[in-house]
Amino acid sequence: MTFFLQLIVTGVAQGMVYALIAIGFVIILKCSEVFNIAQGHFVLIGGYLGWTFLVLLGLPIWAALLAAIATAVIMGLLIERLMLRPMVGKPVLAVIMMTIALSTVLGGVATLLWGAEYKAYHGLLPTIIMKVGTISIPSESLIGLIVSVICVAILMFLFRYTKIGLAMRATAEDLQVVQSVGIKATTVYAVSWVIASVVGVIGGILLGGVSGANMDLANIGLKAFAVVLLGGVNSVGGAILAGIILGMLENVAAGYLDPILPGGGLAQVFPFFVMIIVLVFRPHGLFGLAHIERV
């Protein structure tokens, strides 16, 4: 029983990081109706930025995090201005293809700057030990949980209680009405891409602190994509809950199913099996809203 609870607690912490990354998907999708295929590569860049600032430059953790966030803001603004803004008004499929091209570009940048090599910085994150009875939470997982919860709380506050958050929610509801009252859709799009870039980079630093920075971090985007589909593509709250669910399922599968299977590896695909089952019965996800058209 203790082993099971240990897996659940660790899975919740890992799932919150997935949820944070998935929020980047949801924000861009809600504001511009585009799936950002490059979200996983924001995570990849974040992992390598963590190594660069913490190991290569030797910055303290707070300075490294601020430097990574500043880099992510600049990256998000440049991507929106140079690659996505010219695509405004173009077919959605063309914009999605642009995000696929963007993922390839970011992967190439990672290879060019860091050689696509494994970079470790496990011992450089703060050490926080927490035990609840016989259950102990690993330091890296606890840090990921704390940082993810703080970031999600800040984003929820931004959406609900700030003018830019109101503009983003309004843009998601009706772009033409928003433009008629003088809100610049391009500003909303820029902010949404900045947020997606920042949460991806922060997620990459947190995951890199656990497993190191490597090209496999880009595959986290697929898990975040699964989180979005499971929770509902237009629900931030659904992304949070779905991230926790997938994180727990992945950990439980790693603890109980992988040891009894030759070669293991089921933990990586088991959450997707569950997602498929859920979507068969709820095509719009757990908290997604069905889109009804009257003819």
C-alpha positions in Angstrom: 0.0 0.0 0.0 2.8 2.4 0.8 4.4 1.7 -2.5 1.1 2.5 -4.3 0.7 5.7 -2.4 4.3 6.6 -3.2 3.6 6.2 -6.9 0.5 8.3 -6.7 2.1 11.2 -4.9 5.1 11.2 -7.3 2.6 10.9 -10.2 0.7 14.0 -9.0 3.9 16.0 -8.8 4.9 14.9 -12.3 1.4 15.4 -13.6 1.3 19.0 -12.5 4.4 19.7 -14.7 2.5 18.0 -17.6 -0.5 20.2 -16.8 1.7 23.4 -16.8 3.1 22.5 -20.2 -0.4 21.6 -21.5 -1.8 25.0 -20.5 0.4 26.4 -23.3 -1.5 24.3 -25.8 -4.9 25.4 -24.4 -4.1 29.1 -24.3 -3.0 29.3 -28.0 -5.9 27.0 -29.0 -8.4 29.1 -27.2 -7.1 32.4 -28.6 -6.3 31.5 -32.2 -7.9 28.0 -32.7 -4.5 26.5 -33.6 -2.7 23.5 -32.2 0.8 24.4 -31.3 2.7 21.3 -32.4 6.0 23.0 -31.2 5.0 23.1 -27.6 7.2 20.1 -26.8 10.2 21.8 -28.4 9.7 24.8 -26.0 10.2 22.2 -23.3 13.3 21.0 -25.1 14.8 24.5 -25.2 13.9 25.0 -21.6 15.9 21.9 -20.5 19.0 23.1 -22.3 18.6 26.6 -21.0 18.5 25.2 -17.5 21.8 23.5 -18.1 23.3 26.6 -19.8 22.4 29.0 -17.0 23.0 26.6 -14.0 26.1 24.7 -15.2 27.8 26.5 -18.0 27.3 30.1 -16.5 27.1 29.0 -12.9 24.2 31.2 -12.0 22.2 30.7 -8.8 18.8 29.0 -9.2 16.8 32.2 -9.0 18.9 34.1 -11.5 18.9 31.1 -13.9 15.1 30.9 -13.7 14.7 34.6 -14.4 17.2 34.4 -17.3 15.4 31.4 -18.7 12.0 33.2 -18.4 13.4 36.3 -20.1 14.8 34.2 -22.9 11.4 32.5 -23.3 9.6 35.8 -23.5 11.9 37.0 -26.2 11.6 33.7 -28.0 7.8 33.8 -27.8 7.6 37.4 -29.1 10.0 36.7 -32.0 8.1 33.5 -33.0 4.7 35.3 -33.0 6.0 38.4 -34.8 8.1 36.7 -37.5 6.3 33.4 -38.1 2.7 33.5 -36.8 1.6 37.0 -37.4 2.0 36.8 -41.2 -0.3 33.7 -41.0 -3.3 35.7 -39.5 -6.3 35.1 -41.7 -4.7 32.1 -43.4 -6.3 28.6 -43.3 -6.0 26.9 -40.0 -4.2 24.0 -41.6 -1.5 26.3 -43.0 -0.9 27.7 -39.5 -0.6 24.2 -38.0 1.9 23.4 -40.7 3.8 26.5 -39.6 4.0 25.2 -36.0 5.3 21.9 -37.4 8.0 23.8 -39.2 8.7 25.7 -36.0 9.2 22.5 -34.1 11.8 21.4 -36.7 13.6 24.8 -36.4 13.7 24.7 -32.6 15.1 21.1 -32.8 17.7 22.3 -35.2 18.6 25.2 -32.9 19.0 22.8 -30.0 21.3 20.6 -32.1 23.3 23.6 -33.3 23.8 25.2 -29.9 24.1 22.2 -27.6 25.0 19.4 -30.0 21.9 17.4 -29.1 24.0 15.9 -26.2 22.8 14.8 -22.8 23.3 17.5 -20.2 22.8 16.8 -16.5 22.2 19.2 -13.7 20.5 17.0 -11.1 22.3 18.2 -8.0 22.0 21.9 -8.7 18.3 22.4 -7.9 17.5 23.1 -4.2 17.1 20.1 -2.0 13.7 19.9 -0.2 12.8 16.8 1.7 9.2 16.1 2.7 7.8 13.0 4.4 4.2 12.2 5.2 4.2 9.1 7.3 6.1 6.4 5.4 5.7 8.3 2.1 8.6 10.5 1.0 8.4 12.9 -1.9 11.6 13.1 -4.0 13.2 16.5 -4.0 13.0 17.1 -7.7 9.3 16.0 -7.8 8.5 18.3 -4.9 10.2 21.3 -6.5 8.3 20.5 -9.7 5.0 20.4 -7.8 5.6 23.6 -6.0 6.8 25.6 -9.0 4.0 24.2 -11.2 1.3 25.1 -8.6 2.7 28.6 -8.3 2.8 29.1 -12.1 -0.7 27.7 -12.6 -2.1 30.0 -9.8 -0.4 33.0 -11.4 -1.9 32.1 -14.8 -5.4 31.6 -13.3 -5.2 35.0 -11.6 -4.0 36.5 -14.9 -7.0 35.1 -16.8 -9.6 36.0 -14.3 -8.5 39.4 -12.8 -6.5 41.3 -15.3 -7.4 43.3 -18.5 -5.2 41.2 -20.7 -6.8 38.0 -19.3 -10.2 39.4 -20.0 -9.1 40.3 -23.6 -7.7 36.7 -24.0 -11.0 35.2 -22.9 -13.0 37.6 -25.0 -10.9 36.8 -28.1 -11.5 33.1 -27.5 -15.2 33.8 -27.5 -15.6 36.1 -30.5 -12.8 37.7 -32.4 -14.9 40.1 -34.4 -16.6 41.6 -31.3 -13.2 42.0 -29.6 -11.9 43.9 -32.6 -15.0 46.1 -32.8 -14.3 47.4 -29.2 -10.7 48.3 -30.0 -8.8 45.3 -28.6 -5.8 44.4 -30.8 -6.0 40.7 -31.6 -2.3 40.7 -32.5 -1.4 41.8 -28.9 -3.5 38.9 -27.5 -1.8 36.5 -29.8 1.6 37.8 -28.8 0.8 37.4 -25.1 -0.6 33.9 -25.7 2.6 32.8 -27.4 4.8 34.3 -24.8 2.9 32.4 -22.1 3.1 29.2 -24.0 6.9 29.7 -24.4 7.4 30.6 -20.8 5.4 27.6 -19.4 7.2 25.3 -21.8 10.6 26.5 -20.8 9.8 26.3 -17.1 8.5 22.8 -17.6 11.7 21.9 -19.5 13.9 23.1 -16.6 11.8 21.1 -14.1 11.9 17.9 -16.1 15.6 18.5 -17.0 16.3 18.7 -13.3 14.9 15.1 -13.0 16.1 13.4 -16.1 18.7 15.8 -17.6 18.4 17.8 -20.8 18.2 15.7 -23.9 16.4 15.6 -27.2 13.7 13.3 -25.7 12.3 16.3 -23.8 10.6 17.3 -27.1 8.4 14.1 -26.8 6.9 15.6 -23.6 4.9 17.7 -26.1 3.0 14.5 -27.1 2.1 13.9 -23.5 0.9 17.5 -23.1 -1.1 17.0 -26.2 -2.7 13.9 -24.7 -3.4 16.0 -21.5 -5.2 18.6 -23.6 -7.3 16.1 -25.4 -8.2 14.2 -22.2 -9.1 17.3 -20.2 -10.8 19.2 -23.1 -9.1 21.4 -25.6 -10.9 24.6 -24.3 -10.6 24.0 -20.6 -7.6 25.1 -18.5 -9.1 23.4 -15.4 -9.5 20.2 -17.5 -5.8 20.3 -18.5 -4.8 20.5 -14.8 -6.9 17.5 -13.8 -6.0 15.5 -16.9 -2.3 16.2 -16.3 -2.5 14.8 -12.8 -4.4 11.8 -14.0 -1.9 11.0 -16.7 1.0 11.6 -14.3 -0.5 9.1 -11.8 -1.3 6.5 -14.5 2.2 6.7 -15.9 3.8 6.2 -12.5 1.5 3.3 -11.5 2.2 1.6 -14.8 5.9 2.0 -14.3 5.7 0.6 -10.8 3.4 -2.4 -11.5 3.2 -3.2 -15.2 6.7 -2.6 -16.5 8.5 -5.0 -14.1 6.3 -7.9 -15.3 6.6 -7.3 -19.0 9.7 -8.2 -21.1 11.5 -5.0 -21.9 9.0 -2.8 -20.0 8.1 0.5 -21.6 4.3 0.2 -21.1 4.4 3.3 -18.8 5.1 5.5 -21.8 2.0 4.4 -23.7 -0.4 3.3 -20.9 -1.8 6.8 -20.4 -2.6 7.1 -24.1 -4.6 3.9 -23.9 -6.7 5.4 -21.1 -7.0 8.7 -23.1 -8.3 6.7 -26.2 -10.9 4.9 -24.0 -12.1 8.2 -22.5 -12.4 10.0 -25.8 -14.4 7.1 -27.3 -17.1 7.9 -24.8 -16.4 11.6 -24.4 -15.0 13.0 -27.7 -14.7 16.5 -26.2 -12.7 15.3 -23.2 -13.6 15.3 -19.5 -14.4 19.1 -19.4 -14.5 20.1 -23.0 -17.6 21.8 -24.4 -19.3 20.4 -27.4 -19.5 22.8 -30.4 -23.1 22.9 -31.7 -23.9 24.4 -35.0 -27.5 25.3 -36.0 -28.2 25.0 -39.7 
